[in-house]
Amino acid sequence: MIAADRNSATSLGDSSLSDDRVKLLDHVEDFDMMASTDDLWLSDDHPLPTDHTFVESFQSPSGLKTPAIIGGILIGGMMCFSNMYFGLQTGWVTLGSIQTSLLGFGFFKVLLQRSQFNIADNVLLQAAGVATCTMPLAGGLVGIVPALTMLTESDRVGGGIVLNWWKLTIFTLSLAYFGVFFAVPLRKYMIIKEKLQFPSGTLTAKMISMFHQLDSSEKDEDAILWKRTIKFFIITVVISSTYDLASYFIPVLHNIPIFSLVGLPIATQFYWVWTPAPSYIGQGMIMGPRTCFSMFLGSILGWAILGPLAKTMEWAPGDIDSWENGAKGWILWVSLALMLADSTSSLLIVTFTSFKSLYYSENTEDEDTEPKERRVPSKVWIIGLGLTVIISSGAIWGVFYQDMDWYHPLMGIIFSLFIALLGVRALGETDLNPVSGIGKLSQVLFSLIAPGNIVANLIAGGIAEAGAMQAGDLVQDLKTAYLLKVSPRSIFQVQIIGSFFSVLFSVLAYILYNYAYTIPGPELPAPSAMVWINMAHITNGGELATNVFWFALTLGFLGFSLPILSEIFPKQKRYFPSAIAVAVGMYLTPNWTIPRVMGAIIQMVWSRKWPISYDNYMIVVASGLFLGEGVFSIIVAVLSALKVPIISCVGCTAQFCSCANNVTA
């Protein structure tokens, strides 16, 4: 699948304080947390504060811990709906640590003027927000659940599986916690002993520290800066929301057929249309040039070269947008080969470095300076892990007992814990948690354990993805807490609370969007679902598309080579395309990639021409554009569910719009 993972940041300030700020050049937010960071400055020239006497846990005298956690849950809830919406559109989700930290700080410190809102509050707020917004991906709701509904009679007797609300809740809840408990002991090994950087966690800590250093300044220009920051955020939210509302009543605004207007309708048929969505422009600003340009390369390969070639040569004789025998399905096989090769190569590199680290590491005493009463007790995570493994495997089997043996979920969870180690280590070293590749490896294993069982294969992939993602999220938050001297026990408790609310928000969001739209459909195509299904088919003896093998093999070789080349030539890494982003650009249609490229170009020009303004406002502008449409999509979904009539269907085609039965003009 695709996703996200991860944070993005900017510096807030003006030239007079620029020497005290963290500089972000090209920090990437990518799909399924599988892209690499471009250029991230995390040098010691911008140290964290050394005086941590005011940074405490739940024992802090500030008395604002509960409001901070509630604030994080509410912000995370809004982002959860956004993640569900964008995840079902393109598979992209965001963890949003920096966005959550910034919004929480702006709300409590700037709007409410709560002077007691300190660094510990901010850390807990962002941890709650991240925990609350991630279940659309970790719970399989943007990939596995839609994939189950798309199964055919040849996949299982009875065809697709549609989960009612309580089965959906049980399944999502079953994926929420075993990765969290498993992550607790990794703190000592990866953060304390090996001192892995966890770039996004480190950056989040530095940004939170910077917020509070700036707030303590008595300069008038700093107060003006914060007022401008809030103003720009509100303006961009309004712009993005207005577009979302306007495109509901005039659907052609979603996909403007610019090539048809100049006499090239064939380009429109291959999805070369303009989607001027502010949200995707904001995503492109966050993701950065390397990822977006790599995606655009994938769009050109897939939708300007290979897709038309397959259609012309009748290797894909069906409709262009058919997953079964059309160009879209043909391209997907090549994309899947590229994605799997990149993930395999990356995991092999991480495995090698892990064993190398273990071999050369020295025995050390307990270097954890955190008081024991502020750590998570061993008996808590051991008993919790055992219980969640047993309960989760039993609950998943209870939901799918007709399609799998009782031990299949148990084996899937156990396997997911082993490979989650690799995922979390990769996150610590590279800011990349290859959860999609981890899920695919689990599918390969289950093709041996349960050959021919497509449902068990899909569920096993979802289990592995959930375990790796939840573990990675918590360890990264623990890194932030470690740097800012916030109690790891409090972070763990917040993760437990936030994950519960994330399940509720995610299930509600999925039910709402599934009622308002057709999934998959023109508005929410759920492309990740077909990736999971095709992987299940190929690992269980399915047939490849006509003449796709050599194309898949060639690009698979390139995908396997790129991570190795990046490891050998780290200084030149920025010039290598991201293989996973190329793969994503291939199986996403170009209309979702073009606005992201626009955003990346804006980010690149802005950072070079007006660096001070970029440092001050880029993340605010990008977050406003992203969150505006994402949150307002709730209102648009309600309008769609209520069958509120649109204004005009002029310019729409069935390929891009399902408004034909909802027209008044």
C-alpha positions, 0 to 999 in steps of 0.5 A: 500500500502506500502511505506515509508516513512521516513528519514534515517541519519548518522553522518559524521565525524571522531573520533576527532569530534564524540562527536558533532555528532548525532548517528543513530543506527537503523533508519527505512525507511518503506513501506507506512510510517508504520514502527516504528523507532528502536533506534534513539538517539535524546538526548540533548547531541547533541543540536541544535545551539543556535545562529540563527541570520544567519538563516533567510527565504526569507528575508535572505541576502544570495541571494541563496534561488532560487538556493536552491529551484531549486536544491531541485526540481531537486534532488527531481525530480530524487528521484521521478523517483526512487520512481516511479520505486521502488514503482511499483516494491515493493510499497516502496518509500522514503521521503529522507530528509537526502539524499536530505539535504546531496546531496544539501549540497555536491553540493552547499557547496563542489562542487560549493564552495558556502560559502553563502549556509547557514542552511536556504538554506539547510532546504528549499532545503530539503523541496523542495526535499521532496515535489517533490519526494512524489507524486508517492505514494500520487498521487496514481500512484504506487497503485490506478492508476494501480489498476484501470487498473486491474478491471474486468467486474465483478467489473465494466461494461467495465472492467479496467480504463486506464487514458490518460495523461491529466486525469492522470495529473488532478487526481494527481493534485487533490490529491496534495494540500488539505492535504498541506493547512490542515496541516498549523494550525496543526503546532501550535497545534502539534509542538508549544503547544504539542511539539511532537518530530517528530523524522525524522524532528528533526533528519533532523534538527540536521543533517543539523546543523551538516553539517554546523558545520562541514563545519565551521571547519578549520581542514584538516581532515574534508576537507579530510572527505568530499572528501572521502564522495563524492568519496564513493557516486560516486563509489556506484552510478556507481556500482548500475547504472552498475548493472542496465544496465547489468541486462537489457542486461542480464536479468537473473541478476535480478533474479538468480535461485540459488535453481534451480541450486541445484535441487530445482526448486519448491523453484524457483517457489515460488520466492526464487531467488537471486536478487543482486540489489545494490539498495535494499541492500541500502534500507535494510541498510536504513531500519534497522534490525527490519524492514528487519528481520520482512519482512523476517519473512513474506516471510518465513510465506507466501512463505515457509509455507502458500503458499506451503500449500495452493498449496498442499491442492488445496486451491489455485489451479491456477498458483502460481503467479495468484492473482485470484486463485493462492498462491500469491492471497491466501497469500495476504488475510492473509497479508491484515488481518495482515496489517488492524489489525495492522493499526486499533490497531495503530490508536486506540492507537493514538486516545486514546492518542489524547483525553487523551492529549486534556483532560489533556492539559492546556489552554495556550497563544500563545507560537509561537515566530515566527513573524507573518509576517513569519507565514502562514496567517490564511486567506491563509490556510482557503481560500486555504483549501476551494478552494482545497476541492471544486476544487479537488472534482469537478475535481476527479468527472469530471475524474470518473463521469461515476463511482461515484456520484458527492458527493463521492469525496467531502465526501472522502476528508472531511473524509480524513481530519479528519483521517489525524489528527490521521496520523500526530499525529502518525507521531509526536509521533512514526515517523509512518504515517499509511497512508495505514491503513488510506486508508483502513479505508476510504474504509470501510466507502465507502462500506457503502456510496457507496456499491458495487461501487469498483471504488468509494471505490478505489478512496476514499482510495487514497484520504485518503492516499494522505491527510494524507501523504501530511499533514504529510510531511509538518508538519514534514518539519515545525518541522525541520524549527521550530528547525532551526528558518526558516520561516514556510511561506517559507516552506509552499510556497516551499511545494506548488511549489514542489508539483506542480513539483512532479505532473509533474515528477510523471505523466511523470515517470508513462507514461515512465515506463508504455510505456517501461514495462507492469504494472503489469508485471515481471519487475514492478508487482505493488503489492500495486494495488492488496492490494487495489483491494482485500480490495475493494472486501472484504468491498463490500461483496467479497468472501475470498479465500478457507480456508483462514479465520482462517489463516487470523483471527489468524495473524490478532489477532497477528497484532492487539496485537503487537502495544498494546504490544509495547505500554505497553512494550516500552523498549522491542519494538525493540524485537517485529516484526513489524506487517506491515513489516511482512505483506509486506514481505508476499505479496511481493515475497521473491526476493525483500526481500532477498537483503534488509535483506542483506543490514540490515545485512551489516548495523548491522555488520558495525555499531558494528564493525566499528562505526566511519566509519559507522557514516561517510559513511553509509548513503552516501553508502546506498543513492548511491546504492539506487539512482544509480539504481533508476535514471539510471532506466530512461535510462533503461526504454528508452532502453526498449521503443526503443526495444534495443535488449538484449544480452542473455536471458539464464536462464530467465523464463516467471515468472521473465522476459519478454525478450522472444520477445527481443532477439538477442543471 
